Amino acid sequence: MDDQTGRAIGLELRRVLQTGREMQATLARGLGLRVTDVQAVDHVASSEEPMGTVELGDRLGIRSASAAVLVDRLVAAGHLVREPDPADRRRVTLTPTAHGRTEVRAQLAPMLDALTGVIGRLDESQAETVLWFLRQAAAVMHTYGAPGHPAELDPVRQE
């Protein structure tokens, strides 16, 4: 690949990331929430492990007191519920509500439908290449975003 194509890919990836932030703001307006609220619900919904208020605050980069206020707001709005942690009765975990998921899906439906159409136009080889690239880019960004991220990031992970 030549340098110009590499730069163009980098610019388009930057544009996708910027557009993602704009999409969060649009979603927040549509739901009557703040952008941080949308980010919080996304963190809770996509977390592989049960998440409490402190962990959510850490992910958002806010103090635990601010996270508690944010969670109170999302619980009152019907987007999250607090549930006892079965492994630790002293701990409470956060779970998105069916109501909240339905509202988010309704707001995102036009965009998701359009993206499904774009994906449907890829042939198998293109789809595999796009999937490989997205996985690699996500892995690099995840490593960068992790606490104490390494100064040098491995650009290609073997699969």
N, C-alpha and C positions, 0 to 999 in steps of 0.2 A: 504494500500500500504506500502511496506517495504521501508526503508531508501535508499537502493541501487537503487530501481526503481525511487524514487523521485530524487535522484542525477542524474540518467541517463536522466530523463526528463529535468532537469535543464540544463545539459550539451548540450542536443540536441537543446533546445531553444536558448542557447547561440550561438551554431553553426549556427542556422537559422539566427539569427541577424547578425552575422559576414558575412555569405554568402550574406545576403541582401546588406551589405555595398560593398562587392566585386561585386555584380550584378550592383549596381549603378555605380561603376567605369567602368565596362565593357560597360554599356549602354552609359555612357558619351563618352568613346572612340569611340564607334560606331556612335554616333551622332556628333562627333567633338566638344564636349562641355567639360566644366569642371564639376567635381562632384558637386560642389556647384550649378552650373546652373541646373543640373538634379534635385537636391533637391528642388531648387526654383520652377521649373515647376511642380514638384510633389505637393508641398505645395499649389500652386495656383489652380491646377486641382482638388485637393481633399478637398479644403476648402468649408465648408458649407455656409460661408458668403463671400460676395465680399471682395477682399483683395487688398490693395494698397501697394505701395512701402515700406512705413514705417512698416506696419504690416508684410510684407515679411521679411524685415530686422530683425525684432524682432524674428520671427520664426527661422531664420537662425543663429541668434546670431551675426549679423554684424551691423555695423553703417549704418545709413540711406544714407550717401554719397556713401558707398560701394554698398549698395542695389540699388541705382540709377544707378550706373555704370553697375551692373549686369543686371538690367532690360533693360537698353539701349542695351546691348549686345544680350539679348534674343529677343528683339523686332527686332533688325537688322538681327538676324538669322532666323526670321520668326516663333519663338516658342510662343511668347506672343504678345498681342496687348493691348494698353492702351485704355480704354473706359471711357467716363464721367459717374460718378455715378448719376443715376437718382434722388436719394434722396438728393444729395449735389453737386451742380454744380461746386463747388471749388475742389472737390475731383475726383481723377482718380482711376479707378480700373483696375486690370490686368485680362486678360482672355487668356487661351491657344488657339492657332489657330488650325484650322482643319488640316493644313499642319503639325504642330508640333505633334498633336495627331497621325496622320498617320505615321510619321517617328518613333515615340516611339513604336507604335504597331508593325510596321515592324521589329524593332530591337528585341522586346520582344517575337515575335510570337513563335519561337522554344521553349523557356522556358515555355510560357503559354500553348502551346499545350501539352508539357510533363507533366505539373502540372495537366492539365485537365484529362490526362490519369491516373495519380495517384489518383485523386479525384474519378474518375469513378470506381476504384477498391474497394472503400469503400462500405460496406453494410450500410443500413440506420442507424443502431445503432452506428456504428463506425463514420459515418458522423456527427451524432448529438453530439457525445462525442468530436470529433475534433472541431466542431463549438463552442461548449460550452467553451472548453479550450481556443481557440483562442480569443473569446470575453472577457473572464476573464483576460487573459494575456494582451490583448490590453488595457483594462480598467485600470489595475494596472500601466502599462507603461505610459498611458496617464496622469494619476494622478501624477505619479512621475515627468513627464516632464512639468507639469503645473507650472506657476510661484507660488512661495510660497508653494510648495508641502508639504503635511503633513509628519512629521517624521515617523508616523506609517501609513502604507497603508492597507486598508481592502482587504484581500486576496480573499474574495468571495462576489460577489455582487449578491443579490437575484434578480431573474427575474420572 
